[in-house]
Amino acid sequence: MGARVNRRAFLAASAGALVAGCDLSWREGLFNSCRAELPSGLAANPIVTGAWSGLDPAKVWDVHCHIFGNGDSGAGPWFNPAMENLLRPQQYVQRLFYMNAGCVHDSPGQVDASVVDRLRNQCAMLPVGAKVLLLAFDWARDDAGSPLRERSTFYVPDAYAATVAARDPGRFEWAASVHPHAKDALARLDWAAANGARAVKWLPSAQGIDPASPRCAAFYRQLGALQLPLISHAGDERAVRGHDEALGNPLRLRRALDAGVRVVVAHCGSLGAGRDLDRGDAAPLVSNFSLFARLMDSPAHVGRVFGDISAITQGNRIDVLASIVERSDWHSRLLNGSDYPLPGILPLISPDLLVSRGMLAPGAVAALREIREHNALLFDFVLKRSVVSNGARLASSVFETRSFFTNPA
């Protein structure tokens, strides 16, 4: 038994490093203990009550929450079988991390249901009115629009996300994921809008989408007509296998912006480097975050370009955290999201690291660690509400995101 545990821990550590692309904080531990209801004493802790102070919970939507599963419910979610193959150690242990972070019962017939049940239980610990936006996730596709299962890490159908959200409308909203190359892409957009989708989610490098391609023109026109925003990953992707990291260059989203689409740049483009396309295809690499900043600072895109702050407290993104917190002029265009289940992967986010940067009070660490054992969503929210940089904090508007989806400009 001991050898088996050591082997599992070794594989987990190795895969975690590959997922995060950074030095992880082993002080946080490897696996979430997945405790149940938040103790009353912890719920009443000033760090929790203070995080909600000044906010209207009914306006608080987490705009970046993944659901997933293996399809054992018969409703369509899918994991690449390679993620259950010990001969593919990186993918195998990535799956272990995701399943543990989501506190999933990894037993036949229980996976899909337990993902949703755990999310519902965590939402029940939030004030009445607070919601999460459940993200569908389309296949990676080829140029003809055919699914590439071998290149896909997971798949969550629009209909599944819509159904889960409809069963608990007090806690869940949903976003579609429609690949623009799919033959029925425009019809799927119509269906999504008619069935309550609040946005469309892309991960270009993983799904094989070039946001700058002229082939997206009709798709963007339809998004604009339906007033559906596009939430598109930008920057490098470390958690899902990719086609081409260059597709995550924030500047490639300009075609959508120029078409009048409201674009949410996920993670604020906070990982990796991309070509400075304003200087040509052979231009040097610069940080993707600086390219995101260029979009945000462009007068031509005010009112259309936004950023979501999902995952920005992770160790591999922390170098840009201070800039985001201190850019108060951006705050009206920033939207909070958790990137659930990633906050439940213990080594990815280290409160101690934030303390060492002077961005978190040392006295907050113990409570935050305990919160995460019970509720990864609440942990992410309270942590971001607690972060400070040179006296600046993220504005309340960053967390009160409902109006972005319900009152499109």
TALIN-V211388 format. One record per helix or strand of 2 or more residues. SS is the DSSP state (alpha for helix, beta for strand). FROM is the first residue (numbers start at 1). TO is the last residue. If there is no record, write none. Layout:
BEGIN
ss={SS:SS}
from={FROM:FROM}
to={TO:TO}
END
This chain:
BEGIN
ss={alpha:alpha:alpha:alpha:alpha:beta:beta:alpha:alpha:alpha:beta:alpha:beta:alpha:beta:alpha:beta:alpha:alpha:beta:alpha:alpha:beta:alpha:beta:alpha:beta:alpha:alpha:beta:alpha:alpha:beta:alpha:alpha:alpha:alpha:alpha:alpha:alpha}
from={2:26:40:46:57:61:78:81:89:111:131:149:154:158:172:185:199:204:214:229:245:250:263:267:273:277:285:288:299:305:318:331:334:342:346:351:362:376:396:402}
to={20:28:43:52:59:66:79:84:101:124:135:151:156:167:176:194:202:207:226:233:248:258:266:269:275:279:287:296:301:308:326:333:335:344:348:356:374:386:398:406}
END
